């Protein structure tokens, strides 16, 4: 009997370990293959490096101007990585931490499913479905974003709240809120669920109010304080529906149809299908918990930025825990009168997750199966070009002010000042990859080409390395 109970737990920990190791390796390999960029991995690296060197969360903008990371996003949790950086001064420490943290999110999924389905085998099935869920894997591989840590933290928060353990819930929720400004809205939604579904109205109302207050302070006080423009630059993504939180609220009241037509598009519907279908639509059976997903869904569906309606980016971090937890509770409703069906339902969820992963997921091995080519872009392989680039970057001193194209910039951001080429300003070194578009070069490639041509003719600059499209320039004394 004891062996039968231990087997699912052993398989769970084995799956968590395998996921953490595999996706750590894949993330590091993608970085070695220059599939990361100064935006966003390099930006996070610089914030952590600066904190470790006595300048909390300091980063430099496109032109090298010093700003706080908090001017863009409320993610002070980055400061907590400074001790890890001192012990392991490499972007790899961020990538590995992200993979391990997301993998550990399977634990509260297992606990929640075991409690509500009454079966360890069924619980294992849903925990594995979480690890196979395509948005989970793309979140792990999308460079490094502190908001990715909100995914496991919110799953632990759901578990502790479901158990009525408010102190550890508050701790997990508070830490999750430090990963990005809108995550506190998800916490507020969990408070509504606790109030409406479990009848804990006072505690739930307090949680909801606290979540809204934290999000409002982050968005309306902290970010404007550090941002020279006085507000988040990301509000421009919502110009069509008002452009600011107040403007969006005004549009929702005066012209709600514009909100609907902006959100419900072919792109938006496809996004919703990719979120809900791999989980078998079971989340819809727990509508009160889905209240916590509404703020994140609205933020993504109303944005003009197409990555926000793609499961391949980090914008799903606050949605995954809600959808997975709602799936478990939805499954519990189906088997309430027939508990013996729990294992069968979990098996079906696992098969669906596997099929969905083949169609939408990030596992590189799928490219060896017929039609499984969708993950090839993330099946990173370090090429000779990548090795040339890595060797060339060693020529640049660690303390130098450098201007770099986006993919090279991800490897040069552990310094006080780094600029995005073609901006040069006071840079003394330039690193450019002619074969890889820089930041926004897909929209405006001409400035980079013109600047490189000018540098070749400029006597103030010396071309000290040129091979396979990798160029290293040094400013003459």
Secondary structure by P-SEA (a helix, b strand, c coil): cccccaaaaaaaaaaaaaaaaaaaaaaaaaaaacccccccaaaaaaaaaaaaaccccccccccbbbbbccccccccccccaaaaaaacccaaaaaaaaaaaaaaaaaaaaaaaaaaaccaaaaaaaaaaaaacaaaaaaaacccccccaaaaaaaaaaaaaaacaaaaaaaaaaaaaacccaaaaaaaaaaaaaaaccccaaaaaaaaaaaaaaaaaaacccccccccccccccccccccccccaaaaaaaaaccaaaaaaaaccaaaaaaaaaacccccccccccccccccaaaaaaaaaacccccccccccccccccaaaaaaaaaaaaaaaacccccaaaaaaaaaaaaaaaaaaaccccccccccccccccccccccccaaaaaaaaaacccccccbbbbcaaaaaacccccccccccccccccbbbbccccccccccccaaaaaaaaaaaaaccccccccccccbbbbbbcc
